[in-house]
């Protein structure tokens, strides 16, 4: 077998292997994830969740945005975000709806005790 033919077979095998991978695994290098805990001032968690829900409109590049109640802390919520890129996330912070939500929420936010950046590799 010639050198070129072996190279082509190797390339074909690699292409087949990539094609067999789930689409989410093939795109992991571009995705950007955030998981953060946000604290509301006492008894303000529901209002904070409401402001975040209001901002959940069209956010280009956002693949998932989940707001969840913390079962161990009545004033805490967790936000899990998956974006097609870090740039899309940064651009979302400039959207009018997001800016309005930030302005409304700022007075009742007590802090951000935990924050993690992630690289999403699989999920539905």
Helices and strands as residue ranges (DSSP letters): H 3-20, H 23-26, E 32-40, H 45-54, E 62-69, E 76-83, H 86-92, H 96-106, E 109-118
